[in-house]
């Protein structure tokens, strides 16, 4: 049995010797290309994430939901909030593009590692900002609904007779809004974790490989 194990070890050693060996430069270049590709995807995903929600304006009935902000008396607040959100999101997209241009230039191992760390930090800040902005928006909408005296009129525009008491209808609306907000934040958090989390894990893997090259 021992002799058989020794023969297997020698066989594997021979196969290992036959495998092509990559030089330091080749490994560095390969990791650099992989990292550049990952950051490129981060830029593409962030642009799509910014652009796709605007397609909702093409869906019939969306304009009515936009008018709801005006009826709730938070039109100016919502405009200011979204303009600020657009500005911050645009800045992050610019940062992602900047990180992509930086990492696209072949650099030393130490320089590439620093760029990977900067990219990872930028993505984490962006995810924190996006979820915080969504949470703030949901909170403002919920509070404005809770304080509104015209809540039933807004959501019962056709003037239909309610199957439930007005107070109960109001309570149902607020509970629905609260549950919807929590679910939406959790779903978006899961999407961010899957998309950006996967890309960050790959970047982290590249970082670890570069660290090995430095040793």
N, C-alpha and C positions, 0 to 999 in steps of 0.2 A: 504493500500500500504506500509506504514512504517513497519507494523508488518511482512509483507511478506519479506521485505528486511532484517529485523533482523533475521528472520528464515533462510534465505539464508546464511547470514554471519556466524551464529552459525553452520550451516551444513558444510560450508567450513573450519571452524576452527577445527571441529571434524575430517574432512578428513586430514587436515594438521597434526594433532596430530598422525594420524595413519601411516603417511609416515615415512620411515626409516631415522633416523638421522645419518649423518656421523660425525665421530669425527675429531678433528684437524689433527691427524696423518693420518687418512684415506684420507682426502682431500688433504693433502700435498703429499702423496704417489701417488695419482691419477694424480695430476697436474705434478708431476715429471715424471711419465711414459709417459704422453701425450707430454711433452716437449722433452723428450729423443727421442720419435718416430718422432717428427717433425724435429729435427736436423738430425736424421738418413736419412730422406728423402732429406734434403738439401745436404747431402754428396752424396747420390745416384744420384740426379739430376745433380749435378756439374760434377760428373764422366762421366755420359752419355753425357752431353753437351760437354765435352772435347773429348770423344771418337767418337761420331757419325759423326762429320764432316770429319773424316779421312776415313770413308767408301766411301766418294765421289771419292777417288782415284781409286776405283774399277770401276767407271762409265767410259765407253769409251768416249774419247774426253777431259777428264779432264787434261790429260798430256799436250795437246795443249794449254790449258788455263794457265798452269803453265809455259810453255815456253814463254808465252807472257811477263812475268816479265823480262826474259833475253833479249828479243827483244826490250823492252822499256828501257833497260839499268839500271834496278834497281834490278838485281838479288841479288847482295851482300847485298843491303839495305833491300830487302824483307826477305832474309835469316836471317840477324841480327835481324830484327823486329820480325819475327816469333819465333826465338829461345828465344828471350827475353820474348815474349808473352807466350810461353810454360812454361818458368821458373816461371813467375809470376802466371799463372793459376795453375800450380802444387803446388805452395806455398799456394795459397788460398784453394785448395782441402785439403792440409795437415792441414791448420788451421780449416777447417770445421770438419775434422776427429778428430782433437784435441778437438774442442768444444764438439763434440759428446761424446768423452771419458770422458771429464770433467763433462758433464751434466748427464752422465750415472751413476755417483756415487751419491748415496742419500746424500743430504746435508741439512743444516739448511735452513729455508725459506729465510733468507737474502742472504745466499750463492747461492741458486738456482736463486734468482732474479738477482744477479750480473752476473751469468753465462748466463742467458737469455739476459741481456743487451749486454754482450760481443758478443754473437752469432748474435744478431740483427745488431750490429755495423759492424761486419765482413761481413755479407751478403750485407749490404748497400754499403760498400767499394768495394765489389766484383762486384756488378751491375754497379757502377760508373766506375770502371776500365774497365769492359768488353765493355760497350758502348763507352767509350773514345778510347779504342784500335781499335774498329771497325771504329769509326769516323776518327781516324788517318790513318788507312789503306786505307780507301776510299779516303781521301784527297791526300795521296801520289800517289795512282794510277791515280786519276784524273789529278793532276798536271803534272805527268810524261807523261800522254797522251797528255795533252795540249802543252807541250814543245817538244814532239817528232816530228822529221822530217820524220819518217818512219811510221806514223800512218796509212796511207792508205795502205801501203804495208803489214803491220801486219794484218789488218782486211780484206784485199782483196787478200788472199794468192793464190787463183786460177787465178788471173789476169783477172777476168771478166770485161767487159766494164760496167762502172757505169751508172746507169739510171739517176743519178743526177750529178751536177758539183762537182769536188773534194773538193772545199771549203765548199759546202753545205753538202757533205757527212761527212766531218770532223766535221762540226758543229753539225750534227745529232748524231754522235757518242758521242761527248762530252755531249750533252744534255741528251742522253740516259743514259750515265754513271752517270751523276749528279742526274737524277731522280731516277735511280736504287739504288744509294747510300742512298738517303734520305728515300726511301721506305723501304730498308733493315734495316736501323737504327730504323725507326719507328716500323717495325714489330718485331725486336728483343727487343725493349723497351717494346712493348705490351706483348711479351712472358715472359719477366722478371717480368713485373708487375703482370701478372696472376699467374705464378708459385711461384716465390720467395715472391711476395707480399701477396699471400694467406697464405703461411707458416708463414711469419712475422706477419700477422694479428692474426693468431692463437697463436703464441708465445706471442704477446702483450696481448691477452686475458688471457693467463696463468699468465702473469706477474701481471695483474690487480687482478686476483683471489688471487694470493699470497700476494699482497699488502693488500687485505681485511683481510687475515688471520693474518697479522702482527698487525693489529689495535686492 
